[in-house]
Amino acid sequence: MNFAVRRLVKHLVAAGFATAVACLTAAMVAVAPADASEIKYIVNNAAITTFDVQKRMAFLKLQHRPGASQKMASDDMVEQVLKSQEMANRKVTIAPAVVDASFAKFAASNKMTPKQLSGILDKAGVTAPHFKEFIRVQMGWGQLLSARYRAEGGISEQDAARRMLQKGGGKPSATEYLLQQVIFVVPAAERAATLGKRKREADAMRQRFSSCETTREFAKGLVDVTVRDLGRVLAPQLPPDWADNIKNAKPGTATAVRETPRGIEFIGICSSREVSDDRVAQLVLSSEGEGDKKADELSKKYISELREKARIIER
């Protein structure tokens, strides 16, 4: 289950944040900064200031969160610090480039540049760094929940199949893809100068793609090209940002090339087939809401445990 993506979308889209950002584009009403910032909470020796709480309050309003209040903003910040500390303890790291890419993608989805989005967040009293830290922690927390979910067993394949049959239907089917990822690596320092050239090279190779057996042979004469065999992936497990392109491509062809934090990439579809088994039932049941419900319950339990063990001082 991709909790990281699911929960980030849940916070940013279902909460109405994208709509609020669009409205602010027209409104652009500046929020006065705090006159002074004092320490409000200390969470295991990490300080949360009144300015941190103020920014989170502005963020809650931007999300249209029901019952937004100073207490909710304070609780949110305490929980975020606890999550961040747990990420550090468990050695879960989200690279700045990944956060920046998510920030840029969110800006693009609202027909803005990252600079324009940063300006709007500043005007709203949220600030871009505050939003990026939220993204970083949500992604890391999603990884922690996924690990915890697997450790606790989740929904077993057999139990999922039994539930599906109880609903009155047979085991569902899904398309299983055999995939290969091709990355034309573009270092950050060379991105501005070489991205266009690398994109043309990647597109030329993509057009030659006909099977996964020949990809490495094509890549031999090219510089900084990585070929990864992704193995068999069921349709419900496809990465959200690649899913539509993969589903629309035929076996023996490849997706269109895309810019990513690593450079220019495309996915080759080696083959596909329809399968029906307990694993598919497990994935379908999760995608129908059981997984989100379990994630919410698990998150609340996890946070409660962290709070119990934490040293939280309110000033």
Backbone hydrogen bonds, N-H to C=O, Kabsch-Sander energy under -0.5 kcal/mol:
donor,donor_aa,acceptor,acceptor_aa,energy
3,F,1,M,-1.6
6,R,2,N,-2.3
7,R,3,F,-3.0
8,L,4,A,-1.7
9,V,5,V,-2.6
10,K,6,R,-2.1
11,H,7,R,-2.2
12,L,8,L,-2.4
13,V,9,V,-3.0
14,A,9,V,-1.3
15,A,10,K,-0.7
16,G,13,V,-1.9
17,F,12,L,-0.8
18,A,12,L,-1.3
20,A,16,G,-2.2
21,V,17,F,-2.6
22,A,18,A,-2.0
23,C,19,T,-2.1
24,L,20,A,-2.3
25,T,21,V,-1.4
26,A,22,A,-0.7
26,A,23,C,-0.9
27,A,23,C,-2.0
28,M,24,L,-2.4
30,A,28,M,-0.6
31,V,123,K,-0.9
38,E,36,A,-0.5
40,K,48,I,-3.1
41,Y,48,I,-2.1
42,I,313,I,-2.3
43,V,46,A,-3.3
44,N,42,I,-0.7
44,N,311,R,-2.9
46,A,43,V,-1.7
48,I,41,Y,-2.9
50,T,38,E,-2.9
53,V,49,T,-1.9
54,Q,50,T,-2.2
55,K,51,F,-2.4
56,R,52,D,-2.2
57,M,53,V,-2.4
58,A,54,Q,-2.1
59,F,55,K,-2.0
60,L,56,R,-2.6
61,K,57,M,-2.0
62,L,58,A,-1.9
63,Q,59,F,-1.8
64,H,60,L,-0.6
64,H,61,K,-0.7
65,R,60,L,-2.3
68,A,65,R,-1.4
73,A,69,S,-2.4
74,S,70,Q,-2.6
75,D,71,K,-2.9
76,D,72,M,-2.5
77,M,73,A,-2.1
78,V,74,S,-2.4
79,E,75,D,-2.5
80,Q,76,D,-2.4
81,V,77,M,-2.2
82,L,78,V,-2.2
83,K,79,E,-2.6
84,S,80,Q,-2.6
85,Q,81,V,-2.5
86,E,82,L,-2.1
87,M,83,K,-2.3
88,A,84,S,-2.0
89,N,85,Q,-2.4
90,R,86,E,-2.3
91,K,88,A,-0.9
92,V,87,M,-3.0
93,T,91,K,-0.7
95,A,93,T,-0.6
98,V,95,A,-0.9
99,V,95,A,-1.8
100,D,96,P,-3.0
101,A,97,A,-2.1
102,S,98,V,-2.0
103,F,99,V,-2.6
104,A,100,D,-2.7
105,K,101,A,-2.3
106,F,102,S,-2.3
107,A,103,F,-2.2
108,A,104,A,-2.6
109,S,105,K,-2.1
110,N,106,F,-0.8
110,N,107,A,-1.0
111,K,108,A,-2.0
112,M,107,A,-2.2
117,L,113,T,-2.4
118,S,114,P,-2.5
119,G,115,K,-1.9
120,I,116,Q,-2.0
121,L,117,L,-2.6
122,D,118,S,-2.2
123,K,119,G,-2.2
124,A,120,I,-2.0
125,G,121,L,-0.6
125,G,122,D,-1.0
126,V,121,L,-2.4
127,T,121,L,-1.2
131,F,127,T,-1.8
132,K,128,A,-2.8
133,E,129,P,-2.2
134,F,130,H,-1.8
135,I,131,F,-2.3
136,R,132,K,-2.7
137,V,133,E,-2.5
138,Q,134,F,-2.5
139,M,135,I,-2.5
140,G,136,R,-2.3
141,W,137,V,-3.0
142,G,138,Q,-2.0
143,Q,139,M,-1.6
144,L,140,G,-2.0
145,L,141,W,-2.6
146,S,142,G,-2.3
147,A,143,Q,-2.3
148,R,144,L,-2.5
149,Y,145,L,-3.0
150,R,146,S,-2.3
151,A,147,A,-2.3
152,E,148,R,-2.0
153,G,150,R,-1.2
154,G,149,Y,-0.7
156,S,154,G,-0.7
160,A,156,S,-2.5
161,A,157,E,-2.3
162,R,158,Q,-2.2
163,R,159,D,-2.3
164,M,160,A,-2.3
165,L,161,A,-2.2
166,Q,162,R,-1.9
167,K,163,R,-1.1
167,K,164,M,-0.5
168,G,165,L,-1.5
169,G,164,M,-1.2
174,A,275,V,-2.3
176,E,273,R,-3.6
177,Y,175,T,-0.5
177,Y,233,V,-3.1
178,L,271,S,-2.6
179,L,177,Y,-0.6
179,L,231,G,-2.2
180,Q,268,G,-2.0
181,Q,228,R,-3.1
182,V,266,F,-2.7
183,I,226,T,-3.0
184,F,182,V,-0.5
184,F,264,I,-3.5
185,V,183,I,-1.0
185,V,224,D,-2.0
186,V,262,R,-2.5
190,E,187,P,-1.4
191,R,187,P,-0.6
191,R,188,A,-0.9
194,T,190,E,-2.4
195,L,191,R,-2.0
198,R,194,T,-2.6
199,K,195,L,-2.1
200,R,196,G,-1.8
201,E,197,K,-2.0
202,A,198,R,-2.6
203,D,199,K,-2.3
204,A,200,R,-2.0
205,M,201,E,-1.9
206,R,202,A,-2.6
207,Q,203,D,-2.0
208,R,204,A,-0.9
208,R,205,M,-0.5
209,F,205,M,-0.8
209,F,206,R,-0.9
210,S,211,S,-0.5
214,T,211,S,-0.8
218,F,214,T,-2.0
219,A,215,T,-1.9
220,K,216,R,-0.9
220,K,217,E,-0.6
221,G,218,F,-0.5
222,L,219,A,-1.8
226,T,183,I,-2.8
228,R,181,Q,-3.2
228,R,226,T,-0.5
230,L,179,L,-1.8
230,L,228,R,-0.7
231,G,179,L,-0.9
233,V,177,Y,-3.1
235,A,175,T,-2.3
237,Q,234,L,-2.0
238,L,235,A,-1.4
242,W,239,P,-1.9
243,A,239,P,-2.0
244,D,240,P,-0.5
246,I,242,W,-2.4
247,K,243,A,-2.7
248,N,244,D,-1.9
249,A,245,N,-0.6
249,A,246,I,-0.9
252,G,269,I,-3.4
253,T,250,K,-1.6
255,T,267,I,-2.6
258,R,265,E,-2.5
260,T,263,G,-2.9
263,G,260,T,-0.8
264,I,184,F,-2.1
265,E,258,R,-2.7
266,F,182,V,-1.8
268,G,180,Q,-3.6
269,I,253,T,-2.7
270,C,178,L,-2.3
270,C,268,G,-0.9
271,S,178,L,-1.1
273,R,176,E,-1.7
275,V,174,A,-2.7
281,A,277,D,-1.7
282,Q,278,D,-2.2
283,L,279,R,-2.0
284,V,280,V,-2.9
285,L,281,A,-2.5
286,S,282,Q,-1.8
287,S,283,L,-2.3
288,E,284,V,-1.2
289,G,286,S,-1.4
290,E,285,L,-1.4
291,G,286,S,-1.1
292,D,286,S,-0.6
293,K,289,G,-2.4
294,K,290,E,-2.4
295,A,291,G,-2.5
296,D,292,D,-2.4
297,E,293,K,-2.3
298,L,294,K,-2.7
299,S,295,A,-2.6
300,K,296,D,-2.3
301,K,297,E,-2.1
302,Y,298,L,-2.6
303,I,299,S,-2.7
304,S,300,K,-2.2
305,E,301,K,-2.0
306,L,302,Y,-2.2
307,R,303,I,-2.6
308,E,304,S,-2.0
309,K,305,E,-1.5
310,A,306,L,-1.2
312,I,310,A,-0.7
313,I,42,I,-2.6
313,I,311,R,-0.6
315,R,40,K,-2.8
315,R,313,I,-0.5
